[in-house]
Amino acid sequence: MVDREVLVDRSSEKLRAAEIDTDHESGGHAVTIVRREMADERSTDDPPDYKVYRSRPRLLSRRDDGGVAKLDGLRDGGNGAPPGAPTRRKLRPGKILGFVALAAVAWLLISLIVFLVSAGVQSGKVDDKAKDALTDSGFTLTTPNTILVLGSDARTEANAEPGASVGGPSRADTIMLLRIGGGRNAQLSIPRDTVVDIPGRGRNKINAAYAMGGPALAIKTVESYLGTPVNHLVEVNFENFPELVDALGGVTYSGGCVVSRINGGAKNGGYTLRLRAGTHEIDGKQALALARTRKNECAPNENDLTRARRQQKILRAIKSKVISAETFVRLPWVSWAAPQAVRSDMAGPDLLGIVGATLMSGDSTTRVLKPSGSVTLPDGGAGLTVSDAEKQAEVQRFLKG
């Protein structure tokens, strides 16, 4: 057996080799050491000069064909990527949240622009006489404003039964006052059969004012009857109202059983609504029919007060859906559909202020004028009367919001 030790002296570049041969003999061991030394110019007293080299991790990553180590790690910065390749940076949670916030702001800006454009188009459709009948007020977001909401019973080509007149004079199907802005949020509904003095037209049901003189006369009649100025007008456009509800993805409505036949019912070309008691997700057509229902086959004793409360519940359902997280995804479509569902004297900023004030002020106080009796009209029809004490008390509650 031969053990060989080779030592390299870097300083003198001389080689010294020692071979140790060990012969094994039976019965004992004989050791013969043979030394062969190459000529060494140095003195044997001088210690050999050895140098120690240490390598760092990943610096010597590859060898070329000649066996020479390549310092790739130095060239690529120690990240293992090929020379010249772009470095990858990890996305931190803070950056991800920043991107999400930026996208949300952009989505809101797009929705805002869409809303302003849509509102600007609709504001030009209000009668000039109606605009002249209104009383000026401050900005809708910061100043209390009284807004008259009117919904007519006019039939359109889309919802009229065969043979019904379309586009003729119509009575106000919905008469509601909203008190919004400056922290106020209240609703007051006036039953459509309430008998009042219509300026220049005599004593009649309040809903007849709209048929006699349009929204301008309706404004003057409400102001005269309640003794409070009206600052803005909103006419519900029944042709586009279902589109608003559908743009929201429907609304959640809770109430009693309702079976009603709008414009003669489905058999006569109209629409039949059937809702069981409980909570339902209703679409635009159902919401419109529910708001217009006067005769409920499930509850024949219902009156205009029940109908007015039902309309207020629909408005609250729409408001609740608007502020939901689900609507954020649909926001540009909702922003376009909302102004299209109404005709108003308010341009984009004022209408946007109404939306903001409504969302910021929480749940509204809802009231309905309670009739104290009935009266027979000159044409033989019957109407409802409201005592002065009831009217004044409700108006004071309404103005306080």
C-alpha positions in Angstrom: 0.0 0.0 0.0 1.3 3.4 -0.9 0.3 6.7 0.7 1.3 9.9 -1.2 1.2 13.4 0.0 1.7 16.3 -2.3 2.3 19.8 -1.1 2.4 22.8 -3.3 4.7 25.7 -2.4 3.2 28.7 -4.2 6.0 31.1 -3.4 8.8 29.0 -4.9 6.7 27.1 -7.4 8.8 24.0 -6.5 7.4 20.6 -5.9 8.3 18.4 -2.9 7.0 14.9 -2.9 7.2 12.2 -0.3 6.3 8.7 -0.8 5.9 6.3 2.0 6.0 2.7 1.1 4.9 0.2 3.7 5.7 -3.4 3.2 3.8 -6.0 5.2 5.6 -9.1 6.2 4.3 -12.1 7.9 4.9 -12.2 11.5 5.8 -8.6 11.8 6.1 -5.2 10.1 9.0 -3.8 8.2 8.8 -0.1 7.3 10.9 1.3 4.6 10.8 5.0 4.0 12.1 6.3 0.7 12.3 10.1 0.3 12.8 11.7 -3.0 13.2 15.4 -3.0 13.5 17.8 -5.9 16.1 20.4 -5.7 15.0 23.3 -3.6 16.7 26.6 -3.9 15.3 27.8 -0.6 16.9 27.0 2.7 15.3 24.2 4.6 15.1 26.4 7.6 12.6 28.7 5.8 9.0 27.7 6.4 7.0 27.1 3.2 4.7 30.0 2.2 1.2 28.7 1.9 -1.9 30.9 1.0 -5.5 30.1 1.9 -8.3 31.0 -0.5 -11.9 31.1 0.6 -14.9 31.3 -1.7 -18.2 33.1 -1.1 -21.5 31.4 -1.8 -22.7 31.5 -5.4 -19.7 33.5 -6.7 -18.1 30.4 -8.4 -21.3 29.2 -10.0 -20.1 27.6 -13.2 -16.9 26.4 -15.0 -16.0 26.8 -18.6 -14.8 24.1 -20.8 -11.3 24.6 -19.6 -12.2 24.1 -16.0 -11.8 27.7 -15.0 -14.3 29.0 -12.5 -16.5 31.9 -13.7 -17.5 34.6 -11.3 -21.1 34.9 -12.6 -22.4 35.8 -9.2 -20.4 39.1 -9.4 -21.8 40.0 -12.8 -25.5 39.3 -12.1 -25.4 40.9 -8.6 -25.9 37.6 -6.8 -29.6 37.2 -7.6 -29.1 34.2 -9.9 -30.5 36.0 -13.0 -28.6 36.0 -16.3 -26.5 39.1 -17.1 -28.7 41.9 -18.5 -32.0 40.4 -17.4 -34.5 42.8 -15.6 -34.6 42.3 -11.8 -38.0 41.2 -10.3 -39.4 43.2 -7.4 -41.8 41.6 -5.0 -45.3 43.3 -4.6 -45.8 44.4 -1.0 -49.3 44.6 0.6 -48.9 48.4 0.8 -48.4 48.7 -3.0 -51.3 46.4 -3.7 -53.6 48.5 -1.6 -52.3 51.7 -3.3 -53.2 50.2 -6.7 -56.6 49.2 -5.5 -57.3 52.7 -4.1 -56.2 54.4 -7.3 -58.5 52.1 -9.4 -61.4 52.9 -7.0 -60.9 56.7 -7.3 -60.7 56.4 -11.1 -64.0 54.4 -11.1 -65.7 57.0 -9.0 -64.5 59.8 -11.3 -65.9 58.0 -14.3 -69.2 57.5 -12.5 -69.3 61.2 -11.5 -68.7 62.4 -15.1 -71.4 60.1 -16.4 -73.9 61.3 -13.7 -73.2 65.0 -14.5 -73.7 64.4 -18.3 -76.9 62.5 -17.8 -78.3 65.1 -15.3 -77.5 67.9 -17.7 -79.5 66.3 -20.5 -82.5 65.8 -18.3 -82.6 69.3 -16.7 -83.5 70.8 -20.0 -86.7 68.9 -20.2 -88.5 70.7 -17.3 -91.2 73.2 -18.2 -89.9 76.8 -17.9 -93.1 77.8 -16.1 -92.4 75.2 -13.5 -88.9 76.6 -13.0 -90.3 80.1 -12.6 -92.7 78.8 -9.9 -89.9 77.5 -7.7 -88.3 79.5 -4.8 -84.5 79.9 -4.9 -82.5 78.3 -2.1 -78.9 77.4 -1.2 -76.8 74.5 -2.3 -78.6 71.2 -1.8 -75.8 69.5 0.1 -75.4 72.1 2.8 -78.8 74.0 2.9 -82.2 72.5 3.7 -84.3 72.3 0.6 -87.9 71.3 0.0 -88.3 69.1 -3.1 -91.7 68.3 -4.6 -91.8 64.8 -6.2 -94.6 64.2 -8.7 -95.4 61.0 -10.5 -98.2 61.1 -13.0 -100.6 58.4 -14.0 -99.9 59.0 -17.7 -99.9 56.0 -19.9 -96.9 55.5 -22.3 -96.7 53.4 -25.4 -94.7 50.9 -23.3 -97.2 50.4 -20.5 -100.7 51.4 -21.9 -103.4 48.9 -22.5 -104.8 48.6 -26.0 -107.2 51.5 -26.8 -105.9 53.8 -23.9 -105.1 57.4 -24.7 -101.3 58.1 -24.6 -99.8 61.5 -24.0 -102.9 63.3 -22.9 -103.5 65.3 -19.6 -102.8 63.1 -16.6 -103.3 63.5 -12.8 -100.5 63.3 -10.3 -100.3 59.7 -9.1 -97.6 60.5 -6.5 -97.3 63.7 -4.5 -94.4 63.7 -2.0 -92.3 66.3 -0.4 -88.6 65.7 0.5 -86.7 67.8 3.0 -83.0 67.3 2.3 -79.7 69.1 2.9 -78.0 70.6 5.9 -78.5 67.5 8.0 -82.3 67.3 7.2 -83.9 64.2 5.8 -87.7 63.9 5.9 -90.6 62.8 3.7 -94.2 63.9 3.7 -96.7 62.4 1.4 -100.0 64.0 0.5 -102.9 61.6 -0.5 -103.8 62.3 -4.0 -107.6 62.5 -3.2 -107.0 65.3 -0.6 -109.4 68.2 -1.4 -107.7 71.6 -1.7 -108.1 75.0 -3.3 -106.4 75.0 -6.6 -105.3 78.6 -7.5 -107.5 80.0 -10.2 -109.4 76.7 -10.6 -111.5 76.3 -7.5 -111.9 73.4 -5.1 -110.8 70.0 -6.3 -108.6 67.0 -5.5 -105.0 68.0 -5.3 -103.9 65.6 -8.0 -106.1 67.4 -10.5 -103.8 70.5 -10.4 -101.2 68.6 -12.5 -103.8 67.8 -15.2 -105.1 71.3 -15.2 -101.8 73.3 -15.3 -98.9 70.9 -15.4 -96.1 70.9 -12.8 -96.2 74.7 -12.4 -99.8 74.7 -11.1 -99.0 71.6 -9.0 -96.2 73.6 -7.3 -98.4 76.6 -6.6 -101.1 74.4 -5.2 -98.9 72.6 -2.8 -97.3 75.8 -1.6 -100.7 77.4 -1.1 -102.1 74.4 0.8 -99.1 73.7 3.1 -97.9 77.3 3.5 -94.3 76.4 2.7 -92.2 77.3 -0.4 -91.0 74.6 -2.8 -87.4 74.9 -3.9 -87.0 72.1 -6.4 -89.1 69.8 -8.6 -88.6 66.1 -9.5 -91.0 64.4 -11.9 -90.7 60.7 -11.9 -90.3 59.4 -15.5 -92.2 56.2 -15.5 -90.8 55.2 -18.8 -87.2 55.1 -17.4 -87.9 54.4 -13.7 -87.7 50.6 -14.2 -84.3 51.0 -15.9 -82.9 52.6 -12.7 -84.0 49.7 -10.5 -82.7 47.2 -13.1 -79.4 49.1 -13.2 -79.2 48.6 -9.4 -79.7 44.9 -9.9 -83.2 45.1 -8.4 -84.1 46.1 -4.8 -85.2 44.3 -1.7 -88.8 45.0 -0.6 -90.6 43.7 2.5 -94.3 44.0 2.9 -97.7 42.4 2.8 -99.4 40.5 0.0 -100.1 42.6 -3.1 -102.1 41.6 -6.2 -102.8 44.5 -8.5 -103.7 44.9 -12.2 -102.0 48.0 -13.6 -103.5 49.5 -16.8 -106.2 46.8 -17.0 -103.9 43.9 -16.0 -102.0 41.4 -18.2 -105.2 40.1 -19.9 -106.0 43.6 -21.2 -102.5 44.5 -22.3 -101.3 46.0 -19.0 -99.3 44.4 -16.2 -100.4 42.2 -13.3 -98.3 42.2 -10.1 -98.4 39.3 -7.6 -96.3 39.4 -4.5 -96.7 37.2 -1.4 -96.3 38.6 2.0 -92.6 38.7 3.0 -89.3 39.9 1.6 -88.7 39.9 -2.1 -86.1 40.9 -4.7 -88.1 42.9 -7.2 -87.1 44.2 -10.6 -87.9 47.5 -12.3 -91.3 46.5 -13.6 -92.4 45.2 -10.3 -91.2 48.2 -8.4 -93.1 50.6 -10.8 -96.3 48.5 -10.5 -96.0 48.4 -6.7 -95.6 52.2 -6.5 -98.7 52.7 -8.7 -100.9 50.1 -7.0 -104.2 51.7 -5.7 -106.4 48.6 -5.6 -104.9 45.7 -3.9 -106.9 42.5 -4.3 -105.2 41.0 -1.2 -106.4 43.9 0.9 -109.4 45.7 -0.5 -109.6 48.1 2.4 -106.3 49.7 1.6 -106.4 53.5 0.9 -104.1 56.2 -0.3 -102.2 56.3 3.0 -101.2 52.7 2.6 -100.1 53.5 -1.0 -98.1 56.5 0.1 -96.2 54.5 2.7 -95.5 51.8 0.2 -94.0 54.4 -2.2 -91.8 55.6 0.7 -90.6 52.1 1.4 -89.6 51.7 -2.3 -87.5 54.9 -2.1 -85.8 53.6 1.1 -85.1 50.3 -0.7 -83.5 52.1 -3.6 -81.4 54.2 -1.2 -80.3 51.1 0.6 -79.2 49.5 -2.6 -77.4 52.6 -3.8 -75.0 52.6 -0.8 -74.4 48.8 -1.0 -71.0 47.3 -2.0 -72.7 45.5 -4.9 -73.7 48.8 -6.5 -70.1 50.0 -6.6 -69.4 47.6 -9.5 -72.4 48.9 -11.4 -71.8 52.5 -10.5 -71.3 54.0 -14.0 -74.5 52.4 -15.2 -76.4 53.5 -12.1 -75.0 57.0 -12.5 -76.4 57.2 -16.0 -79.8 55.7 -15.2 -80.6 57.7 -12.1 -81.0 61.1 -13.7 -82.8 59.5 -16.7 -85.5 58.2 -14.3 -86.5 61.7 -13.4 -87.1 65.2 -14.9 -85.8 67.9 -12.6 -85.0 71.6 -12.6 -81.7 70.7 -10.9 -78.6 70.4 -13.0 -75.7 68.0 -12.2 -74.2 69.7 -9.1 -77.5 70.3 -7.3 -78.8 66.8 -8.1 -75.5 65.3 -6.9 -75.8 67.3 -3.7 -79.3 65.8 -3.2 -77.8 62.3 -3.5 -74.9 63.1 -1.2 -77.2 64.7 1.4 -79.6 61.8 1.3 -76.8 59.2 1.8 -75.1 61.2 4.6 -78.2 62.0 6.6 -79.2 58.4 7.4 -82.8 57.1 7.5 -85.5 59.6 6.8 -88.5 60.6 8.9 -91.5 59.5 6.8 -95.0 60.9 7.4 -98.4 61.0 5.6 -101.1 63.6 6.0 -104.0 61.8 7.8 -107.5 62.7 6.5 -110.0 63.6 9.2 -113.1 63.1 7.0 -114.5 63.1 3.5 -116.4 65.6 1.3 -118.5 65.5 -1.8 -117.2 67.6 -4.8 -119.4 69.6 -7.2 -118.9 67.0 -9.9 -120.3 64.3 -7.5 -116.9 62.8 -6.7 -115.7 62.2 -3.1 -112.5 63.5 -1.7 -110.6 63.5 1.6 -110.2 66.4 4.1 -107.4 67.1 6.5 -107.8 69.3 9.6 -105.8 72.4 9.9 -104.3 71.2 13.2 -103.1 68.0 11.6 -101.7 69.8 8.6 -99.7 72.4 10.6 -98.3 69.7 13.0 -97.1 67.6 10.1 -95.6 70.6 8.3 -93.6 71.6 11.4 -92.3 68.0 11.8 -91.3 68.0 8.1 -89.4 71.3 8.2 -87.4 70.2 11.3 -86.4 67.1 9.4 
